[in-house]
Amino acid sequence: MDRRKFLAVTAVAPLAAPSIARAQTSFAWKMTNAYGPGSPFYVEGPGSPKDFCDKVAAMSGGRMTIQHFAAGELIPALEGFDAVRGGAVEMNAANAYFWAGKLPAAQYFTTVPFGMNFQGMTAWLYHGGGMALWDELYEPLGLKALPMGNTGVQMTGWFKKPIESIADFKDLKMRIPGLAGKVYAALGVDVKLLPGGEIFPALERGVIDAAEFVGPYQDRRLGLQKAAKYYYTTGWHEPSNVTELLINQKAWESLPADLQAIVKNAAQACNLDSHSWCEANNAAALRDLVENEGVIAQTLPDDVVNKLKGITNDTLEAEAAKDPLTKKVHDAFMAFRDTHREWAAVSEKPYHGIISSKDGMS
């Protein structure tokens, strides 16, 4: 075809004009958050929801902007699920285990006691079928979810009295969300689900006797060291913790393919940035808590951890048996965990055994 014929054909039949027009459309969305204003990691800083919003705006050249609202600025802390589902906002940042009352299986997409660390959880979500199961769970409700952050391993929590045996948990009033709360309840713990901003006053006033939040940096910022001095670790309850980016499905489908790709890649970048930030800051924060705040940081006794492991296995099996979809997610998660552990046993475990000392934090 010569030049004049080519120009004549294309003048009559322009290529993909509707797609071009759609790709040039601008989108102005709103995102709510389960965490309060100024919260590091959960609201602002590297890998945070605000950082995600900035990344999307920059990567899209301003074609997509997302206005962020911390907890209480537009809706209360734990109402983001309903706000996104109802279309009041397009996005929400939180943790999927907050929706356990609506969808028990959602808890597996935040963390599982004695589950997987950051490497394993990320591998399961991106390459082990986790995302497909998350879509299967949320799609009937008109929702889409993506991982947008990860704290890595968390601390067991803050206690006003030392934990020396499994009996010390009985009748304890403790703030603890997710599947770990079910395990603690089986031990006789009075489990409380409180937003981050309510933990310190509740612990200080004696409304609760113990509390779990995140790790040294964020816990110190809340001032938990001023209300309790015994700070335990093993990370048994939350070996990693995924931040959920919740998206209204209709809004998601309204985005052209390039903006969907930008949202996915910005969320994945935040997943890495947030975890790296935690790893970079927690060591100095823990040292400060011990050396300057009088905190007693210890590892839970081995016999306590072993009993927790047995109770966890029984609790997870019993909870999964109540709902077919939860059972499907549970079985898939555990199968991947067991396979991943085979690799970790010959890769991570020997290395950490070499570099770690027996007394750890003591």
C-alpha positions in Angstrom: 0.0 0.0 0.0 1.5 3.4 -1.0 1.4 6.4 1.3 -1.7 8.0 -0.2 -3.8 4.8 0.1 -2.6 4.2 3.7 -3.6 7.8 4.7 -7.0 7.4 3.0 -7.7 4.1 4.9 -6.7 5.4 8.3 -8.6 8.6 7.8 -11.8 6.6 7.3 -11.0 4.0 10.1 -9.0 5.4 13.0 -7.3 2.8 15.1 -8.6 2.1 18.7 -10.0 5.6 19.3 -12.2 4.6 22.2 -9.3 3.0 24.0 -7.2 6.1 23.5 -10.0 8.3 24.9 -10.5 6.0 27.9 -6.8 6.0 28.6 -6.7 9.8 28.8 -9.6 9.9 31.3 -8.6 11.2 34.8 -9.6 9.5 38.0 -10.0 11.2 41.4 -10.5 8.6 44.1 -10.8 8.5 47.9 -9.0 6.2 50.3 -9.9 5.7 54.0 -7.7 4.1 56.6 -8.2 2.0 59.8 -5.3 3.9 61.5 -5.1 7.3 62.9 -3.4 10.5 61.6 0.3 10.5 61.7 0.8 6.8 62.3 4.2 5.7 60.8 3.9 2.8 58.4 0.1 2.6 58.6 -0.5 6.1 57.4 2.7 7.9 56.4 6.3 7.3 55.7 8.0 4.9 53.2 5.6 2.2 51.9 2.6 3.7 53.7 -0.8 4.3 52.2 0.0 8.0 51.7 3.2 6.9 49.9 1.1 4.6 47.8 -1.1 7.5 46.8 1.9 9.6 45.9 3.4 6.8 43.9 0.2 6.3 41.9 0.0 10.0 41.1 3.6 10.2 40.0 3.5 7.0 37.9 0.3 8.0 36.2 1.5 11.5 35.5 -1.4 12.9 37.5 -4.1 11.0 35.6 -5.0 9.2 38.8 -5.1 10.9 42.2 -6.2 9.4 45.5 -7.1 11.6 48.5 -6.2 9.8 51.7 -8.2 10.0 55.0 -6.9 8.6 58.2 -9.2 7.0 60.7 -11.8 9.5 62.0 -11.2 12.0 59.3 -14.0 10.7 57.1 -15.3 7.5 58.7 -14.5 5.6 62.0 -11.5 3.4 62.1 -13.0 0.0 61.3 -15.8 1.0 58.8 -13.7 0.9 55.7 -14.9 -2.5 54.5 -18.5 -1.3 54.3 -17.6 2.1 52.9 -15.7 0.5 50.0 -18.3 -2.2 49.4 -21.1 0.4 49.4 -19.2 2.7 47.0 -18.8 5.6 49.4 -15.1 5.5 48.8 -13.0 3.6 46.2 -10.3 2.3 48.5 -9.4 1.5 52.1 -6.2 0.6 53.9 -6.4 -1.8 56.8 -5.8 -5.4 57.7 -8.1 -8.1 56.4 -8.4 -9.8 59.8 -10.5 -6.9 61.0 -13.3 -8.3 58.8 -13.3 -11.7 60.5 -16.9 -11.2 61.7 -18.0 -10.9 58.1 -15.5 -13.2 56.4 -13.6 -15.6 58.6 -11.3 -16.6 55.7 -10.1 -13.0 55.3 -7.9 -13.5 58.4 -5.5 -15.8 56.4 -4.6 -12.8 54.2 -3.2 -10.8 57.1 -1.4 -13.4 59.2 -1.7 -16.9 60.7 -0.3 -18.0 64.0 2.8 -20.2 63.5 2.3 -19.4 59.8 4.8 -17.8 57.4 7.2 -14.9 57.6 7.5 -12.1 55.1 9.3 -14.2 52.5 6.8 -17.1 52.7 3.7 -14.9 52.9 4.7 -12.8 49.9 5.6 -15.9 47.9 2.2 -17.5 48.7 0.3 -14.4 47.7 2.2 -13.5 44.5 3.2 -17.0 43.3 1.5 -19.7 45.3 -2.2 -19.1 44.6 -2.9 -16.8 47.5 -4.1 -13.9 45.3 -6.5 -16.1 43.3 -8.1 -17.3 46.6 -8.3 -13.7 47.9 -10.2 -12.7 44.6 -12.5 -15.7 45.0 -13.3 -14.6 48.5 -14.0 -11.0 47.8 -15.4 -11.0 44.2 -18.9 -12.0 45.3 -19.0 -8.9 47.5 -17.9 -6.6 44.7 -14.4 -6.1 46.2 -10.8 -6.4 45.0 -7.8 -6.6 47.4 -4.0 -6.3 47.0 -1.2 -6.6 49.5 0.2 -3.1 50.1 2.5 -3.5 53.1 4.1 -5.9 55.6 5.5 -5.4 59.1 7.4 -8.6 59.1 7.5 -10.5 62.3 5.7 -8.8 65.2 6.3 -8.8 69.0 4.1 -11.0 71.2 3.1 -7.9 73.1 3.1 -5.9 76.4 2.2 -7.4 79.7 1.9 -5.8 83.2 3.0 -9.0 84.8 5.6 -11.6 83.6 4.5 -14.6 81.7 6.1 -17.7 83.3 3.6 -20.4 82.4 0.6 -21.0 80.2 -1.6 -20.5 83.3 -0.7 -16.9 83.4 -2.9 -16.2 80.4 -6.1 -17.3 82.1 -8.5 -14.4 82.8 -6.1 -11.9 81.2 -7.8 -9.1 79.4 -5.8 -8.5 76.2 -6.0 -6.5 73.0 -5.3 -9.0 70.2 -6.9 -9.3 66.8 -7.1 -12.1 64.2 -6.7 -15.8 64.6 -4.4 -15.4 67.5 -7.3 -14.0 69.4 -9.1 -17.3 68.9 -6.1 -19.1 70.3 -5.9 -16.8 73.3 -9.6 -17.2 73.9 -9.1 -21.0 74.1 -6.7 -20.3 77.0 -9.3 -18.2 78.9 -8.1 -14.8 77.8 -10.7 -12.1 77.6 -9.9 -10.9 74.0 -10.5 -7.3 73.0 -10.4 -5.8 69.5 -9.3 -2.2 69.8 -8.1 0.3 67.1 -4.5 1.4 67.5 -5.3 4.8 69.0 -7.3 3.2 71.9 -4.7 0.7 73.0 -2.6 3.0 75.3 -5.4 4.5 77.3 -7.0 1.1 77.8 -3.7 -0.4 79.0 -2.9 2.6 81.2 -6.3 2.6 82.9 -6.4 -1.1 83.4 -9.2 -1.8 81.1 -6.8 -4.4 79.6 -3.9 -6.2 81.2 -1.9 -6.8 78.0 -1.8 -5.6 74.4 -0.2 -6.5 71.1 0.3 -3.9 68.4 3.2 -4.1 66.0 6.9 -3.8 66.9 9.3 -1.6 68.8 9.1 1.5 66.6 5.4 1.8 66.4 4.8 0.5 69.9 7.1 3.1 71.4 5.3 5.8 69.4 2.0 4.8 71.1 3.7 5.0 74.5 2.9 1.4 75.5 6.2 1.2 77.5 4.7 3.8 79.9 1.7 1.4 80.7 3.5 -2.0 80.8 7.1 -3.0 81.2 7.2 -6.7 80.2 7.7 -7.0 76.4 7.8 -10.4 74.9 8.7 -11.9 71.6 8.6 -15.0 69.4 6.3 -13.7 66.8 4.3 -16.9 67.0 1.0 -15.0 66.6 2.0 -12.8 63.7 5.1 -14.0 61.9 4.2 -11.4 59.3 1.3 -8.9 58.9 -0.1 -7.8 55.5 -1.6 -4.4 54.9 -4.7 -4.8 52.7 -5.5 -2.4 49.9 -9.2 -2.8 49.5 -10.8 -1.6 46.2 -14.4 -1.3 45.0 -14.6 -3.8 42.1 -16.7 -1.6 39.9 -14.3 1.2 40.4 -11.4 -1.1 39.7 -13.0 -2.3 36.4 -13.5 1.3 35.4 -9.7 1.9 35.2 -7.9 1.4 31.9 -5.3 -1.4 31.9 -2.3 0.9 32.3 -3.8 2.4 35.5 -4.6 -1.0 36.9 -1.0 -1.9 36.3 0.2 1.2 38.0 -2.0 0.5 41.1 -0.7 -3.1 41.2 3.0 -2.0 40.9 2.6 0.9 43.4 1.1 -1.5 45.9 3.9 -4.1 45.3 6.5 -1.4 45.8 4.9 -0.3 49.1 4.9 -4.0 50.2 8.7 -4.0 49.9 9.3 -0.4 51.1 7.2 -0.9 54.3 8.9 -4.1 55.3 12.4 -2.6 54.6 11.5 0.4 56.7 10.4 -1.8 59.7 13.6 -3.8 59.4 15.7 -0.6 59.4 14.1 1.0 62.4 13.0 -1.7 64.9 16.5 -2.6 66.3 17.3 0.9 67.4 13.8 1.4 68.9 14.1 -1.8 70.9 17.5 -0.9 72.2 16.1 2.5 73.3 13.2 0.9 75.1 15.5 -1.5 77.0 18.3 1.0 77.8 16.3 4.2 78.4 12.7 3.2 79.2 13.3 0.4 81.6 11.5 -2.2 79.5 12.1 -5.9 80.2 12.3 -7.6 76.8 12.3 -11.4 76.9 11.4 -14.4 74.8 8.4 -16.4 75.9 9.4 -19.6 77.8 9.8 -22.7 75.5 7.1 -24.7 77.3 4.7 -21.8 76.8 5.4 -21.6 73.1 5.1 -25.4 72.7 1.7 -25.4 74.3 0.6 -22.4 72.2 1.6 -24.3 69.1 -0.6 -27.3 70.1 -3.6 -25.1 70.9 -3.1 -23.2 67.7 -3.3 -26.3 65.6 -6.5 -27.4 67.3 -8.1 -23.9 67.1 -7.3 -23.4 63.4 -8.7 -26.8 62.4 -11.9 -26.2 64.4 -12.4 -22.7 63.0 -11.7 -23.9 59.4 -14.3 -26.7 59.8 -17.1 -24.2 60.4 -17.0 -22.8 56.8 -16.2 -24.5 53.5 -14.4 -21.4 52.0 -12.4 -20.9 55.1 -11.4 -24.6 55.0 -10.3 -24.2 51.3 -8.1 -21.2 52.2 -6.8 -22.9 55.3 -5.8 -26.0 53.5 -4.1 -24.1 50.7 -2.2 -21.8 53.1 -1.0 -24.7 55.2 0.1 -26.8 52.2 2.2 -23.9 50.9 3.5 -23.2 54.4 4.7 -26.8 54.8 6.4 -26.8 51.4 8.0 -23.4 52.0 9.3 -24.6 55.3 11.2 -27.4 53.6 13.2 -24.8 51.7 13.6 -22.5 54.7 15.0 -25.5 56.7 17.9 -25.7 54.3 18.3 -22.0 53.6 17.2 -19.5 56.3 17.3 -21.7 59.4 20.9 -22.9 59.2 22.1 -19.3 58.6 20.1 -17.8 61.5 21.3 -20.6 63.7 24.9 -19.5 63.0 24.4 -15.8 63.6 22.0 -15.8 66.6 22.9 -16.4 70.2 21.0 -18.6 72.5 20.1 -15.9 75.0 18.8 -13.6 72.3 17.2 -10.6 74.0 17.9 -11.5 77.6 
